Amino acid sequence: MRQLAIEIVGLEPGTRLLAPSGMCSRQDAVTTTTVTGGQIAAVTFETELGLAALWIEAAGGALTLTHTLAPTANGQGYPEAIYTARATPYTSAADDLAEASRTIATHAGGGRTGIEALVAEAEARFTYDHPEVRFNDDSDAVPYLSCGTTPGSCVDINTYLVASLRAAGYEAGYVYGYFFPEEKGGITHDMHCWVVTRHAGEVLDWDIAHHMKAGLGPTRAGLNPRPGWRVALGHSMGHSYAMDDIVARFKLLAEPMQPGPNGTWQKLPIVARLPAS
């Protein structure tokens, strides 16, 4: 077993945080979660997605959230809900994107070659960046990027890819958690996401952002094109959690979040640690 530790410092006593409790993937399952420097005040559920979130109260100063991980048994994998298409602005394709995606997959021959063609198309539409304004901000559906390239992070690229795959009739899901580059010794400071597809019984993981950032050439299926380790903590986009008189709505809940003014939620600086396997 391994332990994923997420550390936050400088918290005021009584600060409330909401954090994902984790899930099962094809590699690991979160079996238990503990908190030092605070306490878990409540557990709340995203019933549509089968996910839970922890409502944490900080004691003040440093807080560490520790997830214990166990290897998944043979036959286990991502939860079924990951493949379920839901009507959200983050994963529903606009009409022109849906039409283009179906055409690309069909011309490629369908099946796995259709998936590969849509992955290549998504890769061709982006340059890796972290823009202040995302390509789909204020959109009711994921828009079609018909030519040129658009700056985008792993979140943006995978938003586009999931919408495109689902529009073409493929089972696809959006997964998020942390990636720990081998060269950084099991430390990271930010979340990471990737895409999973399931077709004809074959489950494949796709990480376009890593191929782009590391200059690895056209994206191929596989979890760690860059050497390192990753942990999945959640899936899908469009989350809602209820706690007493608070309803928290997120695009995704990947890192501990703190309530802000006027119903907003704010990310906090973190250090995530995962010993090498």
Steps between C-alpha positions, in 0.01 A plus 500: 500500500604859436385829644423820311547802727358842409642780715359850551658762726401835649137418577305697757332298779149398394568532126266272308619305197332263255720226353446190285510170688636299206385208289605173338702494177672228300815543710402602853202543726477749786415282800512749789548873548624674814565862597764645732485865602121491482204267490250360253177672605273331245491292183282612210416317179470570128238231449492518119872434480540266796764726655542632852654821631635579846393811693812575706553747784859614554654534845726778375845505344584191292251235389578169331247285318631143463348247259604135546524321165474129426559332162174413330417133459476328164185597317451826688531830327342838460145537636223450247372855554813635334364402157151640552423796276338787690356824364750755625670796326833326561442175314215563252624577150360788299323389183791579267751322726272197518463487121873542441586234759269243344647574157860467620434169677308356203765600245766339720311171489329509840598279791835565665629679189211743538602568860860555395388742229301708749793502743725624218244764405477631858879511521517699176256763628704608806831638614576425864450805724301626798288783355306732728198462272415145396376418152160388634440767766138621497403231248195276539682219317856421399568704184657374179857610432506470124846631414821632647602437859365622834695529826376251757594302809438130563151599621421682175645234270317218676174696514515519122604137457229351725227704329631396159523130586154486653348686207647234269335226706795383708503427872743752648568655837698780660729400789690727737741473788875552526802410291841472666789539254783258565757780491324688784524213746130449562400865552255717307312824560201472267234263374513316168233340281476250218240316290391136504317322218323165493425333169438132420612410851831687470568774755765754400645808669604809301721786619537755219643769728796284604585418141488868410698627801771236470523510120421130471339521158147389411296390800484127563292310754661454841491642850852628547662613176720708731671287768327537834197397702140615506199470730139543390282683755186568299329512164261697280412868491203679652490419873254603771542439875253603772612578857237639737391826334793504255482358149845486342511478121823427317626425154707240684623443854864395466671689782392632841281807451413780742168692496543854373274804469166489317489124466841469338759235584875549506792261449775502760875453447585135564791260506405144404738215580497139382789259576623316194359151453 
